[in-house]
């Protein structure tokens, strides 16, 4: 059977783990697996762009935000991530934006102003559910999901050997996904060495 959606993932996770009695626990395992994947996975399919409205130099991050990739001022200039202490030294209003800091679920930009920013960020994997049975990860790398779920089932069973084997397989699948992502992004890029040449 090919893993293509929520239902087929449930069946295969049960088969691979040797458990045909996990259907009622499957949503919980899936949430835990996605939580762990969101902590470490960063691939092109996770990138989104959003306009963030600022009020007095502060705006709310998107609900699915994981990590900033690029922050641009309204004029297209890239803003730097700054330590909070340095950002706080630019509390005055007006002037061109210098940088930003992320605090909880908000982004602070200084100097304070009302102009909006453009945020490119890594977004959480859209959760798989019975009502939303597909997402980009199940389409592109169903093996990552499968091994992540088998690992969660093994943790629940308190079977350290099975959990370790599933984690190793998950890491290999994630490494392959990361390599494919690097090839997609940088496949035919040229290496340019900066500075003066002899």
N, C-alpha and C positions, 0 to 999 in steps of 0.2 A: 504494500500500500504506500502511496506517495503522501507525504505530509504536506497538506496545502491549506489547512484551516484549523480552527479550534477543535472541532470534533475529531479529525484525523490525528491531531497531536495528542489528544487524550487517549485514543486507542493505542497509538504507538508507544507513548510513555508507559502505559500499563503493561504492554508486551515486553518492552526493554527492561523494565524494572521487575518483571515477574509478578506484578500485582494487578489483579483484575477487580480489586475492590476499592479503588481510589477515587471513583467518580465524584463522590461527595466532597472530597478534599482537594480535588483538582484546582478549583479557583484559588484556594489558599496557596498551593504550591506555585501556581502561575504568578501570583502577585510577588511572592518571595523571589522567584527566578528573575522576573523583570526588574525588581528592585536592585538585585546584585548586578545584572547586566548594565543597567543605567549608570552604575557607579564607575564602570571601567570602559565601556564601549564608546568609541567616538569615530563614526564613519560618515561619509558624505550624505547618506540618507537621513541622518539625524539633524542636518543643518536646515535652519529656517531663518527667514529675515522678517523683522517686524519694525514698524514705526512705534516709538515710545514717546508719548506725550509727557512733557515735563512741566511741573508747577514748582516755581522757586527752586529749580535745579534738581528736582527729584521726580522719579517716575516709577511705576510698577512694572516689574518684570512679567513676561508671559507666564501663564500657569504651568506650562510644560518646560520651562527653562532649566537647563542643567549647567551650562558653562558658556561664557562669552567667547566668541571667535573674533569678532570685529565690531567696534563701535565707531560710527561716523557722525560728525556734526552735520547740521543742515546743509552746509556748503561743501560737503564731501570730504572734509579733512578727517583723517583717522585720529581718534582720541586714545591716549595712553591710559592703561590701568595704573592707578597711583595708590600708594599706601594711604590709609585713612588719615594719618597724621599730616601727610603732605597735602592731601586734598583739603583738609580743614584749614590750611593756611591760606586758601584762596576763597574765603567765604564771601568776599565782596560781590556785588552784582555788576553785570555789564562786562564787556570785553569778550574776546574770542574764547571759546571753550578750550580748556587745557587737558582735562582728564576726567576719569571716572573711578568710582569704587562701588562695589556691590556689597550691600548690607542687607542681609536677610532676603526678603522678596522684593527689594527695591534697588534702583540704581541711582546714585548721586553723581551729579555732574557739576563741576565748578569751573569758572565762577558761575554763580546762580544766574539763571536766565529762563526765559520762557520758550526758547526754540526747541523743537523736537529733535530727537536723534534717531538714527537708523541702526538697529541692532541685528547682527548676524550671530546666531547662537546655536549650540547643540541642544536639541529638544529630546525629551523623554521618548522612549519607544511607545508608540500608541498601544495601550493595553489590549490584549486579546480577551474577549469575553464571548459568551454564547450569543449575545446581541451584536457584537462587532467581531466576527470570527476571523478576520484577516488583517494583516498589516504588512509593511515592507519587509520586516525581518523574517516572517514565516514564508514569504515569497522568495526571498534572496538566500536565506541561510536557515532552513528548518532544522538542520542538525544542531545549531547553537541552542535553539529552543529545546529540542529533544534532550540533549545531554544536561542542560540546565535543570530541566524538570526531573530527570532521573536522579540527579544529584540531590534535589530537594526531597524526593521520595526516600532516598537512602538516609538522609539526615533525619527525617521523621522516623524511619525504622531504627535509627541508631546503629546503622551498619557502616562503620568507618571505612572498611575496605571498598565497599560498593560506592560510597560517596567520593572517596579518593580517585577511583577509576573513572567515575563519571565526570569529576572535576577536570581530570587530565584530558579527557576527550573534549570537554567543553572548551578548555583553553586552546587545544589544537584547532578546533573549528573556528574559534574567535581569531586566532592568529591567521588562519587562511582567509577569513573575511577581511581582516586588517590589511593583509598583503594585496588582496584584490582591490581594496580601496586605494592603497598607495599607487598601484599600477594605473587605476582609473584617473587619479589626480595628476600623477607625475610621469606617466609612461614614456612620453617622448620629450620631456623637458630637457633643456640644455643646462649644463653646469656653467655658471658665470662666476669667475673669481674677481672680486673687487680689488681696487687699489692699483697703484702704478705697476707696470710690468717692465722688466729690464730690456 
